[in-house]
Amino acid sequence: MKLHFMLVALAGAMVSCAPIHQCGTPAPEKKPMMTKRTEAIYKERNQLCSDLATERTTTADLRDQNESRQKEIEKKNAELAQKQVQYDQLMSESMNNAAKFDATLKQKAAELNEKEKLLTEREKALAEMKAIIARQDSITQRLNDILRNALLGFNSDELQVEIKNGKVYVSMSDKLLFKSGSATVEPKGKEAIKLLGDVLGKNTDIDVLIEGHTDNIPIKTAVYKDNWDLSVARATDIVRVLTNEMKIDPKRLTASGKGEFMPRTTNETAEGRARNRRTEIILSPKLDEIMQLLGGK
């Protein structure tokens, strides 16, 4: 009997120590026989298995999330690197553009300064020229007044004095200076020319142009081929009076003939033709100062 009991106890122990299903494998349909203590341990083990499975699932999820985030970080880093390259390129281009703009700005500033300098110089030259012209106008007006006073003894149909284009024009009629078809100055005409010569002798800064003019009636003599020839001869004879008798510097005098080609009025009437037959003595203040100013600029 005693041996039988021991065999039963050993069998029970062997049953209680029978293998239990592993974590993660299905539980057997028939629950094995076990002691209360073993059953408590079994339940605890099953809970641990369940917790372990949960932790493994959580760990796997976290690992997947970590890998996904790592890939996202690598992608963001690649994008950031690309943005950095683009930023560096833009900064380089910006610096280059800034340098170019700065160089252009300096060049424009230099050009502007040069233009302002040139403008200042031109304004100065213009002011100087205006002052010279004002002096020339003053000289012209004074000369006009002197000549009018000197030639008061002649009639208006014989001699006229006027200012045109900044010059003094002394217009002497044909009947005052010459006989018809002649280029020799008559005594009364010579008197007028000598009075004019006195003024020129006292005003050496005046240049003189003597222009002969005729009407359009043709002339042809043994001495003169045409009106042009006659007009030049008359102007030349007045020049000789001024140089030979009044000792005016020949360098100040110019003789020219315009013939019939610059009439004052119509040649259709006797009165018009008489006005056109004239000699104009044109007095101009010397332009040396203006020419020097223009040449210097």
KELUM-286984 format. One line per field, with one value per residue: z, x, y of N, C-alpha, C in turn; residue number from 1; residue in one letter. Coordinates in Angstrom, 3 decimals, m for minus. Atoms other than C-alpha are relative to their C-alpha. Layout:
BEGIN
nZ (Z  ...)
nX (X  ...)
nY (Y  ...)
caZ (Z  ...)
caX (X  ...)
caY (Y  ...)
cZ (Z  ...)
cX (X  ...)
cY (Y  ...)
nr (NUM  ...)
rest (A  ...)
This chain:
BEGIN
nZ (0.000  m0.082  1.305  0.931  m0.272  0.493  1.458  0.368  m0.249  1.046  1.231  m0.103  0.189  1.417  0.719  m0.303  0.686  1.447  0.748  0.230  1.314  m0.043  0.329  1.417  0.628  m0.466  m1.223  0.284  m0.261  m1.329  m0.958  m0.774  m1.446  m0.708  m1.343  m0.062  0.119  1.397  0.831  m0.191  0.757  1.414  0.370  m0.004  1.201  1.163  0.000  0.431  1.452  0.672  m0.093  0.876  1.382  0.190  0.066  1.289  1.027  m0.182  0.418  1.468  0.513  m0.235  0.924  1.326  m0.042  m0.034  1.352  0.857  m0.349  0.411  1.439  0.185  m0.394  1.083  1.116  m0.358  0.050  1.415  0.461  m0.627  0.689  1.308  m0.260  m0.359  1.258  0.693  m0.760  0.266  1.365  0.005  m0.697  0.887  1.068  m0.601  m0.241  1.312  0.487  m0.838  0.417  1.307  m0.214  m0.651  1.020  0.914  m0.725  m0.070  1.343  0.276  m0.841  0.627  1.206  m0.424  m0.460  1.184  0.701  m0.804  0.191  1.343  m0.009  m0.699  0.903  1.085  m0.543  m0.183  1.337  0.496  m0.703  0.562  1.352  m0.121  m0.406  1.174  0.955  m0.552  0.274  1.438  0.271  m0.513  0.957  1.224  m0.228  m0.129  1.335  0.753  m0.440  0.463  1.445  0.271  m0.299  0.939  1.364  m0.056  1.091  1.251  0.061  m0.171  1.293  0.374  m0.950  m1.112  m0.991  m0.782  m0.591  0.398  m0.341  m0.818  0.778  0.441  1.460  0.566  1.396  0.767  1.300  1.216  0.382  m0.908  0.170  1.359  1.212  0.657  0.720  m0.456  m1.279  m0.676  m1.015  0.185  m1.154  m1.134  m0.531  m0.688  m1.280  m0.900  m0.291  m0.913  m1.327  m0.460  m0.277  m1.288  m1.052  0.022  m0.510  m1.462  m0.516  0.740  m0.201  0.942  1.354  0.970  1.272  0.958  1.015  1.085  0.506  1.166  0.406  0.972  1.370  0.445  0.367  0.645  0.531  0.252  m1.297  m0.825  0.801  m0.465  m1.284  m1.033  0.159  m0.449  m1.459  m0.644  0.221  m0.876  m1.365  m0.066  m0.006  m1.356  m0.818  0.264  m0.694  m1.438  m0.288  0.501  m0.491  m1.425  m0.635  m0.722  0.200  1.022  m0.542  m0.573  1.078  1.024  1.089  0.747  0.869  0.081  1.258  m0.090  m0.552  m1.349  0.024  m1.186  0.371  1.391  1.080  0.998  0.050  m0.050  m1.410  m0.514  0.552  m0.641  m1.336  0.130  0.380  m1.276  m0.564  m1.429  m0.798  m1.143  m1.072  m0.950  m1.081  0.185  m0.735  m0.469  m1.318  0.158  0.697  m0.955  m0.961  0.668  0.274  m1.253  m0.541)
nX (0.831  m0.887  m0.659  1.024  0.217  m1.144  0.103  1.054  m0.524  m0.992  0.744  0.588  m1.071  m0.365  1.067  m0.117  m1.179  0.137  m0.309  1.094  m0.229  m0.900  0.591  0.193  0.632  1.381  0.206  0.649  1.429  0.225  m0.893  m0.719  0.207  m1.107  0.323  0.387  m1.199  m0.456  0.965  m0.253  m1.211  0.378  0.719  m0.956  m0.826  0.799  0.095  m1.306  m0.088  0.841  m0.694  m1.170  0.470  0.370  m1.229  m0.636  0.770  m0.291  m1.387  m0.034  0.627  m0.934  m1.119  0.477  0.120  m1.351  m0.566  0.710  m0.447  m1.397  0.032  0.521  m1.086  m0.989  0.592  m0.040  m1.405  m0.354  0.657  m0.701  m1.285  0.299  0.344  m1.230  m0.718  0.717  m0.234  m1.381  m0.037  0.689  m0.848  m1.117  0.521  0.350  m1.244  m0.512  0.862  m0.256  m1.295  0.206  0.813  m0.864  m0.921  0.795  0.368  m1.188  m0.242  1.007  m0.313  m1.144  0.502  0.822  m0.917  m0.648  0.996  0.232  m1.176  0.102  1.107  m0.485  m0.924  0.774  0.744  m0.984  m0.330  1.176  0.052  m1.067  0.390  1.064  m0.634  m0.704  1.014  0.559  m0.987  0.031  1.223  m0.220  m0.907  0.765  0.939  m0.797  m0.493  1.152  0.278  m1.093  0.122  1.173  m0.372  m1.035  0.535  1.273  0.114  0.451  1.424  0.347  m0.032  m1.405  m0.760  0.781  m0.762  0.895  m0.601  0.616  m0.757  m1.161  m0.970  0.459  0.043  0.037  0.392  m0.188  0.665  m0.799  m0.119  m0.945  m1.382  m0.524  0.755  0.514  m0.979  m1.355  m0.409  m0.835  0.806  0.190  m0.458  0.925  m0.075  m1.287  0.160  0.684  m0.913  m1.025  0.604  0.040  m1.378  m0.380  0.569  m0.723  m1.341  0.070  0.562  m0.796  0.520  1.115  m0.305  0.850  0.300  0.610  0.719  0.592  1.276  0.531  1.329  m0.089  m0.180  m1.311  m1.040  m1.165  m0.837  m1.378  m0.651  0.759  0.724  1.382  0.276  m0.818  m1.323  0.109  0.211  m1.279  m0.892  0.420  m0.406  m1.466  m0.416  0.235  m1.081  m1.220  0.134  m0.209  m1.386  m0.992  0.191  0.343  m0.995  0.614  m0.733  0.675  0.414  1.333  0.939  0.294  0.838  0.724  1.054  1.168  0.710  1.443  0.587  0.541  0.723  0.761  1.405  0.247  m0.669  1.016  0.245  m1.200  m0.319  m0.567  m1.343  m0.872  m0.328  m0.859  m1.348  m0.521  m1.165  0.211  m1.218  0.469  m0.988  0.198  m0.985  m0.809  0.493  m1.156  0.258  0.942  m0.676  m0.933  0.804  0.475  m1.147  m0.501  0.942)
nY (m1.202  m1.159  m0.152  m0.480  m1.416  m0.727  m0.007  m0.969  m1.352  m0.285  m0.241  m1.354  m0.988  0.016  m0.717  m1.414  m0.502  0.212  m1.221  m0.962  m0.629  m1.160  m1.308  m0.242  1.167  0.121  0.791  1.302  0.009  0.574  m0.630  1.031  0.002  m0.630  m0.449  m1.408  m0.822  0.097  m0.726  m1.431  m0.286  0.141  m1.213  m1.112  0.124  m0.389  m1.468  m0.495  0.260  m0.983  m1.291  0.070  m0.132  m1.407  m0.775  0.286  m0.729  m1.423  m0.229  0.076  m1.224  m1.098  0.155  m0.445  m1.460  m0.563  0.103  m0.952  m1.345  m0.119  m0.262  m1.360  m0.901  0.033  m0.737  m1.420  m0.428  m0.139  m1.228  m1.117  m0.147  m0.595  m1.403  m0.704  m0.227  m1.067  m1.227  m0.431  m0.518  m1.297  m0.960  m0.315  m0.851  m1.281  m0.726  m0.421  m1.082  m1.173  m0.547  m0.627  m1.200  m0.990  m0.506  m0.825  m1.207  m0.846  m0.511  m1.022  m1.156  m0.682  m0.653  m1.135  m1.047  m0.564  m0.814  m1.200  m0.840  m0.565  m0.962  m1.198  m0.691  m0.599  m1.136  m1.067  m0.508  m0.719  m1.283  m0.838  m0.400  m1.003  m1.262  m0.521  m0.472  m1.247  m1.055  m0.260  m0.769  m1.353  m0.657  m0.244  m1.102  m1.229  m0.324  m0.498  m1.378  m0.859  m0.182  m0.846  m1.385  m0.444  m0.095  m0.736  m0.970  0.630  0.304  1.420  0.685  0.146  0.801  0.529  0.771  0.860  1.207  1.265  1.214  m0.326  m0.769  m1.327  m0.124  m1.361  0.168  m1.247  0.134  m0.143  m1.411  m0.648  0.469  0.203  m0.327  1.197  0.818  m0.304  0.583  m0.996  m0.669  m1.435  m0.805  0.052  1.359  0.128  m0.689  0.926  1.113  m0.492  m0.082  1.386  0.382  m0.581  0.859  1.281  m0.223  m0.089  1.276  0.997  1.363  0.161  0.468  m0.697  0.659  m0.928  0.763  m0.767  0.533  m0.716  0.453  1.102  m0.489  0.508  m0.963  0.601  m1.074  0.424  0.210  0.939  0.983  0.132  m0.649  0.604  m0.610  m1.382  m0.051  0.304  m1.147  m1.090  0.356  m0.079  m1.408  m0.510  0.561  m0.781  m1.287  0.227  0.409  m0.962  m1.360  m0.005  0.860  1.123  1.262  0.817  1.306  m0.135  m0.304  1.008  m0.529  1.034  m0.506  0.880  m0.242  m0.236  1.221  m0.188  m1.279  m0.383  m0.065  0.381  m0.738  m0.280  m1.449  m0.832  m0.222  1.241  0.168  m0.993  0.511  1.188  m0.438  m0.482  0.673  0.215  0.129  0.777  m0.079  1.095  0.136  1.208  1.168  0.776  0.572  1.113  1.076  0.605  0.733  1.207  0.868  0.566  0.959)
caZ (0.000  0.876  m2.446  m4.342  m2.640  m3.545  m7.146  m7.229  m5.665  m8.155  m10.967  m9.640  m9.462  m12.958  m14.064  m12.261  m13.951  m17.376  m20.036  m20.335  m23.753  m24.550  m24.843  m28.221  m28.885  m28.609  m25.214  m25.208  m25.343  m22.194  m19.283  m17.611  m14.028  m11.684  m8.146  m7.032  m6.691  m10.142  m11.549  m10.019  m11.490  m14.819  m14.822  m13.901  m16.679  m19.169  m18.110  m18.530  m21.965  m22.873  m21.563  m23.453  m26.678  m26.160  m25.489  m28.572  m30.672  m29.188  m29.742  m33.359  m33.880  m32.304  m34.436  m37.583  m36.477  m35.743  m39.157  m40.819  m38.903  m39.618  m43.322  m43.024  m41.197  m43.932  m46.548  m44.686  m44.320  m48.072  m48.758  m46.291  m47.980  m51.349  m49.903  m48.462  m51.894  m53.424  m50.646  m51.170  m54.917  m54.329  m51.831  m54.284  m57.080  m54.723  m53.713  m57.373  m58.279  m55.324  m56.410  m59.986  m58.781  m56.549  m59.440  m61.729  m59.064  m58.639  m62.408  m62.686  m59.780  m61.501  m64.771  m62.947  m61.249  m64.607  m66.176  m63.278  m63.652  m67.395  m66.785  m64.296  m66.795  m69.552  m67.315  m66.462  m70.154  m70.974  m68.293  m69.652  m73.187  m72.101  m70.407  m73.575  m75.772  m73.416  m73.766  m77.549  m77.574  m75.438  m77.832  m80.803  m79.279  m78.347  m81.859  m83.352  m81.254  m82.170  m85.897  m85.834  m84.189  m86.576  m89.693  m88.718  m91.664  m94.253  m95.369  m94.680  m98.428  m98.625  m95.534  m92.880  m89.654  m87.946  m85.792  m87.190  m85.799  m83.312  m85.994  m87.069  m90.698  m92.401  m95.704  m98.180  m101.308  m104.824  m105.376  m102.314  m103.324  m107.093  m110.475  m112.618  m113.873  m111.905  m109.014  m108.000  m104.735  m105.158  m102.850  m100.732  m100.391  m99.444  m96.726  m95.225  m95.487  m93.731  m90.884  m90.629  m90.761  m87.802  m85.705  m86.829  m85.998  m82.413  m82.065  m83.105  m81.838  m84.774  m87.976  m91.176  m94.148  m97.210  m99.507  m102.905  m104.212  m107.519  m109.109  m111.780  m114.794  m116.806  m117.306  m119.655  m120.310  m121.293  m117.581  m115.965  m117.369  m115.235  m112.018  m109.925  m111.264  m110.594  m107.013  m106.137  m107.655  m105.656  m102.379  m103.172  m103.839  m100.415  m98.823  m100.529  m99.143  m95.623  m95.870  m97.952  m96.610  m93.157  m92.376  m91.172  m90.730  m93.897  m91.765  m90.317  m93.728  m96.187  m99.587  m101.313  m104.053  m104.093  m107.455  m107.894  m105.847  m102.413  m103.112  m100.288  m102.164  m105.579  m108.756  m110.539  m109.744  m110.060  m106.310  m105.529  m107.845  m106.250  m102.789  m104.049  m105.486  m102.275  m100.394  m96.959  m94.467  m91.753  m88.468  m86.145  m82.699  m82.813  m81.696  m80.487  m76.901  m77.976  m80.372  m77.689  m75.265  m77.765  m78.727  m75.112  m74.417)
caX (0.000  2.718  4.474  1.222  0.734  4.202  3.647  0.421  2.176  4.998  2.529  0.811  4.093  4.938  1.550  2.125  5.482  4.113  5.171  2.953  2.444  5.022  4.320  2.870  1.515  m2.191  m3.344  m4.397  m8.089  m7.874  m6.461  m3.755  m4.152  m2.105  m1.962  m3.295  0.194  1.119  m2.079  m1.280  2.175  0.642  m1.722  1.095  3.181  0.371  m0.009  3.699  3.502  0.652  2.606  5.673  3.701  2.297  5.760  7.107  4.280  4.876  8.617  8.060  5.706  8.210  10.980  8.857  8.042  11.700  12.745  10.026  11.078  14.718  13.928  11.911  14.836  17.214  14.815  14.546  18.330  18.697  16.142  17.934  21.260  19.691  18.182  21.579  23.161  20.437  20.879  24.642  24.119  21.607  23.937  26.804  24.680  23.411  26.954  28.002  24.982  25.650  29.270  28.180  25.538  28.088  30.542  27.804  26.703  30.254  30.630  27.345  28.374  31.677  29.875  27.410  30.234  31.945  28.724  28.130  31.681  31.174  27.842  29.486  32.227  29.681  27.570  30.696  31.615  28.048  28.133  31.463  30.090  26.979  29.192  31.311  28.219  26.803  30.046  29.906  26.315  27.339  30.192  27.845  25.274  27.951  29.402  25.954  25.410  28.852  28.293  24.822  26.243  29.230  27.046  24.192  24.958  23.693  20.126  18.296  18.076  21.870  22.955  21.364  22.779  21.131  21.936  21.225  22.345  24.712  26.435  26.281  25.223  26.101  24.246  25.418  23.376  24.743  24.033  26.149  29.206  29.420  28.373  26.449  28.684  31.683  33.643  35.439  34.171  32.746  33.924  30.725  30.913  34.574  33.610  31.221  33.840  36.439  34.039  33.543  37.327  37.764  35.470  37.260  40.634  39.505  37.889  40.504  38.529  36.095  36.330  34.858  33.194  32.441  29.767  28.904  25.310  23.649  20.223  19.381  19.880  22.664  25.932  28.783  31.587  35.216  36.054  33.275  31.848  28.726  27.109  29.061  32.324  31.147  30.026  33.402  35.278  33.215  33.830  37.539  37.763  36.222  38.787  41.551  40.177  40.176  43.644  45.478  43.916  42.643  45.452  43.099  44.850  44.083  43.814  40.609  38.990  37.292  35.887  33.188  30.643  27.114  26.064  22.282  21.758  20.911  18.383  16.754  13.495  11.961  13.773  10.463  10.368  12.861  12.587  13.280  16.282  17.669  17.472  19.176  22.128  24.093  27.273  26.915  29.725  29.251  31.060  31.499  33.105  35.961  34.982  38.451  37.284  34.363  36.500  39.141  36.437  34.961  38.387  39.349  36.270)
caY (0.000  2.397  1.799  2.393  5.758  6.874  5.882  7.929  10.922  10.624  10.425  13.542  15.309  14.254  15.541  18.814  19.138  18.338  20.865  23.972  25.684  28.377  32.086  32.929  29.411  28.566  27.285  23.590  22.866  20.792  22.646  20.556  19.615  21.724  22.864  26.184  27.505  26.240  27.679  31.069  30.895  29.844  32.800  35.140  33.690  34.142  37.783  38.294  36.654  38.976  41.995  40.824  40.475  43.957  45.352  43.592  45.037  48.471  48.129  47.092  50.051  52.401  50.912  51.464  54.978  55.625  54.327  56.424  59.514  58.807  58.646  61.866  63.494  62.334  63.716  67.018  67.129  66.549  69.308  71.554  70.856  71.689  74.871  75.744  75.316  77.479  80.024  80.093  80.566  83.359  85.010  84.742  86.179  88.865  89.781  89.858  91.968  94.240  94.630  95.330  97.783  99.489  99.741  101.065  103.529  104.805  105.118  107.029  109.246  109.991  110.724  112.960  114.831  115.271  116.536  118.905  120.163  120.606  122.340  124.703  125.480  126.089  128.303  130.258  130.516  131.558  134.246  135.487  135.484  137.377  139.957  140.284  140.571  143.187  145.152  144.738  145.980  148.922  149.711  149.391  151.713  154.265  154.065  154.545  157.669  159.066  158.511  160.061  163.155  163.264  162.938  165.248  167.554  165.065  164.500  161.226  160.498  160.788  158.932  156.713  155.214  152.244  149.200  145.746  142.367  143.983  146.074  149.719  150.201  153.480  153.484  156.175  156.801  156.695  160.406  161.323  159.295  158.771  160.037  157.605  154.780  156.089  154.536  157.752  159.272  162.792  165.657  165.660  161.898  162.129  164.605  162.042  159.288  161.461  162.157  158.449  157.987  160.344  158.136  154.957  156.465  157.060  153.608  151.092  148.070  148.360  146.319  147.755  146.077  148.246  146.765  148.234  147.784  148.726  148.574  145.993  148.241  146.547  148.396  147.621  150.096  149.985  149.995  147.899  144.701  144.689  145.957  143.529  144.868  148.431  147.668  146.150  149.116  151.617  149.741  149.575  153.326  154.056  151.742  153.728  157.000  155.536  154.028  156.657  159.832  158.854  156.356  153.652  150.285  148.262  145.115  146.511  147.042  144.683  145.706  143.683  144.143  142.689  144.130  144.053  140.911  142.347  145.129  147.032  147.373  146.806  147.820  148.355  152.093  154.947  155.588  151.916  151.790  154.978  153.368  150.225  152.170  152.576  151.745  150.214  150.681  148.072  148.624  145.629  145.567  143.077  139.586  138.583  138.074  135.892  133.876  133.355  132.268  129.838  128.533  128.019  125.964)
cZ (0.000  m1.326  m1.024  0.178  m0.557  m1.518  m0.466  0.174  m1.065  m1.319  0.013  m0.218  m1.441  m0.822  0.220  m0.692  m1.494  m0.719  m0.216  m1.306  0.160  m0.352  m1.512  m0.722  0.551  1.270  m0.367  0.341  1.406  0.931  0.807  1.491  0.660  1.360  m0.061  m0.177  m1.432  m0.908  0.127  m0.783  m1.488  m0.481  m0.072  m1.227  m1.249  m0.104  m0.475  m1.501  m0.783  0.009  m0.934  m1.465  m0.301  m0.155  m1.324  m1.129  0.063  m0.486  m1.524  m0.618  0.156  m0.951  m1.397  m0.055  m0.037  m1.377  m0.939  0.267  m0.403  m1.499  m0.283  0.347  m1.091  m1.214  0.267  m0.046  m1.437  m0.581  0.563  m0.675  m1.359  0.156  0.345  m1.241  m0.768  0.688  m0.277  m1.399  m0.076  0.695  m0.867  m1.125  0.544  0.261  m1.312  m0.543  0.793  m0.392  m1.343  0.158  0.617  m1.007  m0.981  0.655  0.082  m1.357  m0.344  0.816  m0.596  m1.256  0.356  0.469  m1.180  m0.755  0.769  m0.142  m1.353  m0.070  0.675  m0.897  m1.128  0.480  0.213  m1.346  m0.574  0.658  m0.541  m1.384  0.025  0.375  m1.182  m1.008  0.484  m0.243  m1.478  m0.367  0.469  m0.943  m1.278  0.158  0.103  m1.364  m0.870  0.360  m0.511  m1.487  m0.356  0.243  m1.019  m1.382  m0.041  m1.199  m1.297  0.102  0.112  m1.322  m0.516  0.880  1.146  0.918  0.819  0.556  m0.460  0.384  0.769  m0.718  m0.365  m1.522  m0.376  m1.494  m0.715  m1.400  m1.150  m0.348  0.915  m0.374  m1.433  m1.062  m0.646  m0.790  0.443  1.336  0.745  0.963  m0.257  1.284  1.205  0.650  0.785  1.370  1.031  0.416  0.973  1.418  0.633  0.394  1.320  1.158  0.078  0.568  1.511  0.647  m0.762  0.180  m0.886  m1.343  m0.976  m1.272  m0.892  m1.125  m1.037  m0.515  m1.181  m0.202  m1.058  m1.448  m0.476  m0.360  m0.662  m0.669  m0.264  1.302  0.804  m0.872  0.392  1.351  1.146  m0.020  0.532  1.522  0.749  m0.121  0.925  1.457  0.167  0.059  1.387  0.951  m0.190  0.677  1.488  0.321  m0.399  0.657  1.510  0.829  0.904  m0.351  m1.021  0.526  0.583  m1.076  m0.955  m1.033  m0.710  m0.834  m0.107  m1.296  0.261  0.845  1.449  0.069  1.315  m0.273  m1.466  m0.973  m1.091  m0.138  0.072  1.453  0.614  m0.481  0.648  1.400  m0.082  m0.400  1.218  0.309  1.507  0.684  1.338  1.046  1.068  1.106  m0.173  0.917  0.562  1.339  m0.102  m0.659  0.916  1.024  m0.599  m0.265  1.231  0.570  m0.933)
cX (0.866  0.685  m0.959  m0.206  1.128  m0.045  m1.035  0.506  1.000  m0.660  m0.615  1.048  0.408  m1.049  0.150  1.190  m0.077  0.227  m1.262  0.314  0.815  m0.751  m0.114  m0.603  m1.401  m0.066  m0.695  m1.478  m0.296  1.040  0.694  m0.299  1.215  m0.487  m0.379  1.213  0.490  m0.915  0.221  1.228  m0.300  m0.701  0.953  0.876  m0.754  m0.140  1.311  0.186  m0.799  0.680  1.204  m0.390  m0.376  1.242  0.714  m0.715  0.303  1.403  0.115  m0.595  0.943  1.186  m0.401  m0.119  1.373  0.647  m0.663  0.466  1.448  0.084  m0.488  1.073  1.059  m0.502  0.056  1.425  0.461  m0.615  0.710  1.348  m0.198  m0.355  1.235  0.819  m0.657  0.215  1.395  0.121  m0.651  0.831  1.176  m0.441  m0.337  1.236  0.588  m0.821  0.223  1.311  m0.135  m0.793  0.846  0.968  m0.725  m0.371  1.177  0.298  m0.987  0.273  1.155  m0.445  m0.828  0.871  0.678  m0.962  m0.296  1.170  m0.055  m1.094  0.424  0.923  m0.760  m0.821  0.930  0.353  m1.155  m0.115  1.071  m0.377  m1.100  0.590  0.721  m0.991  m0.628  0.952  m0.005  m1.230  0.151  0.898  m0.748  m0.939  0.744  0.514  m1.120  m0.298  1.070  m0.134  m1.185  0.342  1.014  m0.567  m1.339  m0.194  m0.508  m1.476  m0.253  m0.013  1.424  0.723  m0.911  0.912  m1.003  0.777  m0.796  0.933  1.283  1.079  m0.604  0.116  m0.083  m0.265  0.080  m0.556  0.975  0.213  0.949  1.437  0.515  m0.906  m0.429  1.102  1.422  0.273  0.934  m0.871  m0.022  0.398  m0.945  0.005  1.286  m0.061  m0.656  0.935  1.091  m0.539  m0.097  1.401  0.500  m0.499  0.758  1.405  0.041  m0.538  0.650  m0.490  m1.210  0.534  m1.035  m0.133  m0.704  m0.613  m0.601  m1.251  m0.471  m1.463  0.169  0.082  1.391  0.952  1.129  0.771  1.390  0.718  m0.684  m0.844  m1.477  m0.145  0.855  1.412  m0.002  m0.122  1.297  0.958  m0.361  0.415  1.507  0.475  m0.221  1.070  1.278  m0.059  0.320  1.455  1.006  m0.127  m0.273  0.917  m0.610  0.756  m0.740  m0.490  m1.407  m1.075  m0.158  m0.917  m0.679  m1.086  m1.124  m0.788  m1.458  m0.718  m0.473  m0.727  m0.718  m1.491  m0.133  0.794  m0.992  m0.276  1.320  0.425  0.660  1.422  0.980  0.411  0.962  1.427  0.646  1.323  m0.234  1.351  m0.425  1.111  m0.326  1.046  0.758  m0.479  1.136  m0.276  m0.919  0.680  0.999  m0.756  m0.507  1.128  0.533  m0.887  m0.183)
cY (1.254  0.260  0.545  1.497  0.845  0.088  1.004  1.416  0.393  0.290  1.384  1.066  0.095  0.728  1.491  0.618  m0.207  1.326  0.854  0.729  1.268  1.284  0.147  m1.178  m0.140  m0.849  m1.315  0.073  m0.509  0.560  m1.084  0.156  0.604  0.455  1.471  0.896  0.021  0.796  1.507  0.426  m0.011  1.276  1.210  m0.043  0.425  1.526  0.631  m0.197  1.041  1.374  0.046  0.183  1.450  0.870  m0.209  0.747  1.501  0.334  m0.017  1.264  1.197  m0.071  0.471  1.530  0.677  m0.034  1.006  1.428  0.224  0.300  1.433  1.029  0.054  0.772  1.495  0.534  0.201  1.276  1.228  0.254  0.652  1.478  0.808  0.318  1.144  1.349  0.550  0.585  1.378  1.078  0.415  0.919  1.392  0.845  0.516  1.168  1.278  0.673  0.720  1.303  1.102  0.609  0.917  1.331  0.962  0.625  1.117  1.264  0.798  0.739  1.234  1.156  0.693  0.906  1.288  0.976  0.682  1.051  1.298  0.812  0.695  1.197  1.185  0.629  0.810  1.371  0.955  0.501  1.056  1.350  0.645  0.573  1.295  1.169  0.364  0.830  1.441  0.795  0.367  1.181  1.331  0.454  0.574  1.460  0.961  0.305  0.888  1.474  0.537  0.274  0.729  0.931  m0.587  m0.347  m1.506  m0.753  m0.163  m1.016  m0.436  m0.817  m0.819  m1.203  m1.222  m1.142  0.313  0.774  1.347  0.064  1.485  m0.169  1.350  m0.198  0.229  1.473  0.765  m0.331  0.069  0.617  m1.311  m0.706  0.209  m0.680  0.950  0.795  1.505  0.763  m0.076  m1.368  m0.222  0.683  m0.920  m1.143  0.447  0.167  m1.396  m0.474  0.554  m0.875  m1.327  0.151  0.064  m1.288  m1.154  m1.434  m0.280  m0.486  0.566  m0.835  1.004  m0.826  0.941  m0.685  0.855  m0.383  m1.086  0.475  m0.423  1.134  m0.757  1.121  m0.570  m0.334  m1.118  m0.933  m0.072  0.702  m0.559  0.608  1.429  0.073  m0.286  1.187  1.158  m0.276  0.140  1.443  0.623  m0.518  0.814  1.373  m0.177  m0.336  1.072  1.370  0.051  m0.912  m1.088  m1.281  m0.870  m1.354  0.057  0.097  m1.177  0.639  m1.148  0.650  m1.020  0.208  0.303  m1.050  0.103  1.346  0.255  m0.043  m0.369  0.865  0.392  1.498  0.755  0.240  m1.241  m0.208  0.975  m0.476  m1.186  0.364  0.675  m0.701  m0.109  m0.213  m0.607  m0.064  m1.048  0.062  m1.309  m1.116  m0.843  m0.672  m1.205  m1.185  m0.694  m0.837  m1.297  m0.972  m0.669  m1.045  m1.172)
nr (1  2  3  4  5  6  7  8  9  10  11  12  13  14  15  16  17  18  19  20  21  22  23  24  25  26  27  28  29  30  31  32  33  34  35  36  37  38  39  40  41  42  43  44  45  46  47  48  49  50  51  52  53  54  55  56  57  58  59  60  61  62  63  64  65  66  67  68  69  70  71  72  73  74  75  76  77  78  79  80  81  82  83  84  85  86  87  88  89  90  91  92  93  94  95  96  97  98  99  100  101  102  103  104  105  106  107  108  109  110  111  112  113  114  115  116  117  118  119  120  121  122  123  124  125  126  127  128  129  130  131  132  133  134  135  136  137  138  139  140  141  142  143  144  145  146  147  148  149  150  151  152  153  154  155  156  157  158  159  160  161  162  163  164  165  166  167  168  169  170  171  172  173  174  175  176  177  178  179  180  181  182  183  184  185  186  187  188  189  190  191  192  193  194  195  196  197  198  199  200  201  202  203  204  205  206  207  208  209  210  211  212  213  214  215  216  217  218  219  220  221  222  223  224  225  226  227  228  229  230  231  232  233  234  235  236  237  238  239  240  241  242  243  244  245  246  247  248  249  250  251  252  253  254  255  256  257  258  259  260  261  262  263  264  265  266  267  268  269  270  271  272  273  274  275  276  277  278  279  280  281  282  283  284  285  286  287  288  289  290  291  292  293  294  295  296  297)
rest (M  K  L  H  F  M  L  V  A  L  A  G  A  M  V  S  C  A  P  I  H  Q  C  G  T  P  A  P  E  K  K  P  M  M  T  K  R  T  E  A  I  Y  K  E  R  N  Q  L  C  S  D  L  A  T  E  R  T  T  T  A  D  L  R  D  Q  N  E  S  R  Q  K  E  I  E  K  K  N  A  E  L  A  Q  K  Q  V  Q  Y  D  Q  L  M  S  E  S  M  N  N  A  A  K  F  D  A  T  L  K  Q  K  A  A  E  L  N  E  K  E  K  L  L  T  E  R  E  K  A  L  A  E  M  K  A  I  I  A  R  Q  D  S  I  T  Q  R  L  N  D  I  L  R  N  A  L  L  G  F  N  S  D  E  L  Q  V  E  I  K  N  G  K  V  Y  V  S  M  S  D  K  L  L  F  K  S  G  S  A  T  V  E  P  K  G  K  E  A  I  K  L  L  G  D  V  L  G  K  N  T  D  I  D  V  L  I  E  G  H  T  D  N  I  P  I  K  T  A  V  Y  K  D  N  W  D  L  S  V  A  R  A  T  D  I  V  R  V  L  T  N  E  M  K  I  D  P  K  R  L  T  A  S  G  K  G  E  F  M  P  R  T  T  N  E  T  A  E  G  R  A  R  N  R  R  T  E  I  I  L  S  P  K  L  D  E  I  M  Q  L  L  G  G  K)
